[in-house]
Amino acid sequence: MYYGNIKTCDISNGPGVRISLFVSGCRHHCKNCFNQETWDFLFGKEFTQDTLNFILDQLSFDYISGFSLLGGEPFEPENQHYLVDILKIIKEKYPNKSIWCWTGWNLDKELSKGGIKYTDKTDEMLSYIDVLVDGPFVEELKDITLTFRGSSNQRIIDLKETKKQNKIVVLDI
């Protein structure tokens, strides 16, 4: 797996100060995507054990609220294979730090059992994520007043409450 960037002091992608990983590879190709270079699965640098160690070290600071996972597209099947283990390690080492993830796929469609992006890793990957921002960026629905998302069709989903209530719980942020 490749990644385009790691931000170590990100205040735009989730609450508080966060460590953000932008993975490479995306088949959405949304019109006016802010991160088009990450569409290429081989863009950037290869993710290695040193990369993971760097992220884990950066997460150790008390002022860091959590980890954000963006892209590219984290839920491309090729990326799920790697990210499930990375998220597991982060959640085990830092259980009190939140994990946020952005995906252009919808939780109740493409990422659900039988969906086109559902794999044998999807449910486990979702189990480590606290908040999922789902839905593709749609230029015609772009709204710069929205918090943590680019277009009004995107939802900010509390995955822990969604699992508890067995229905999608959207946060009003």
N, C-alpha and C positions, 0 to 999 in steps of 0.2 A: 504494500500500500504506500502511496505517496501522499504528501501534504504540501499545501501551498504556503501556509504561514502558521506561526504560533504567536499569539499576543499574550504577553505576561502581565499586562495591566489594563485589561479591557473593561470599560464601563458602559459599553453599548449593547452587549449581547447577554442580557440577564441582569439580575439585581446585584448591586455591590460591585466590588472589583473582582475580576475573574480571569482565569487562564482559558484562552480560547484556541482551539485547534480547528483549522480549516483544511479538511481532507480534499484530495483530488479525485475527480471522476464524477461526472453528472450527465445524464441523458435528457434532462428536462429541456435545457437550452431556452430558458425563459427570456422573452423579449426584454431587453435592457437590464439583464442580470447585472448585479453590482460586482460579480466575481467571475466573469466569463473565462478567465485563464484557467480556472480550476475545473472546467468541463473535461479537460484532457486528463485521463487516468494516470499519465506519467508526468504531469506537471509538478514542478518543485523538487522536493527532496524525498528520498526514501525514508519511511518511518522505521527506525531501528530501536534496539534496546536502549541506546544512549538517548534517543528522543524521548522515550517513555520515562527514563530516569530524570531527564531535565524537567519534564512536566510534573512529575511527582515531587521533585525538589521545590519547584515554584509553588505548588499547592500547599507546601508546608507552612507558609507564612500566615500568621493569624489574621492579617487584613484581607486575605483572599477568601471570598465568599463561596467560590465553587468553580466548576469546570463547565465550559460551553463547547459544544461540538457542532460545527457548521461545515459548509462545503463551498463548492462541490455538493455532493449528496452522500451523507453518511449511510443511508439505507440502500444504496446500490448493493446488490448481492456480493460483489467483490469486496466492498468495504465492510460489510457486516461481518464477514469471516474474521477480519482482524480486530474490528472495533469492539466486538463482544468481550474479548479477553482484556482489552485496554480498559473498558468501562468497569469490568469486574474488579480489576486491580485497584483502580481509583476509588471505587465505592468501598472496597474492603479496607483500604488504607485511610481513607478520609470519609467515614460514614456520615459525618455531620456537615459536610460540604455538599451543596446541591449540584446536580448535573442537569444541565439544560441542553436540548438538542433541537436543531432546525432541520426540517425535511420538506421537500416539495410534494411528498406523497401524503395521502390522507390516512389517518390511523384506522378509521372504520371502513376503508375500502382497500387500497393497495397493500397496507401493512397488516391487515387481518388475515386470518387463516383462509387460504384460497385466493388471496389477492396476488396481483402480478409481481409484487416485490417481497412477498412473504417467503422466508426461508426457514431452515431448521434453527437459525440463530436469532430470528426476529423477536420472539417472545422473551428470550433471555436478555437480549440487548435492551428491550423496552423495560425490563424489570429493574435495570440499574439507573434509568433516567427518571428524574423527578418531574420535569416539565418538558413537554414536547410542543414545539411550534410547528404545526403541520399546514400543508397546502402550498401549492406553487405560487411564486410571485406572479401577479397579473398586472401588467403595466396599466391597463385601463382602470384598475381598482387601487392604484398607488395612492397612499395617503401618508404624508410625512408627519402627521400629528399622532399617528399610532405609536404605541410603545412596543418595542421589541419585535416588530414585524413591518413589512414593507407595503402590504396590500390588505384591503379589508376582508378578503376571503380567508385569510390565514387565522388559525385559532391557536390560542395559548392554553394547552391542556395540562391539567394537574393529573399526572398518570397514577399517582398513589390513590387519590380520591376516585379516579375513574375505575380503578380495579376494585376498590372497596364497594362502591355504589353500583358497579356493573353497568355503568352508563357514562358517556363522555361528560366530564366536568370541565367546563371552560372557565378560565380565570378572567375576571373583569379587571384588566390592567390597562 
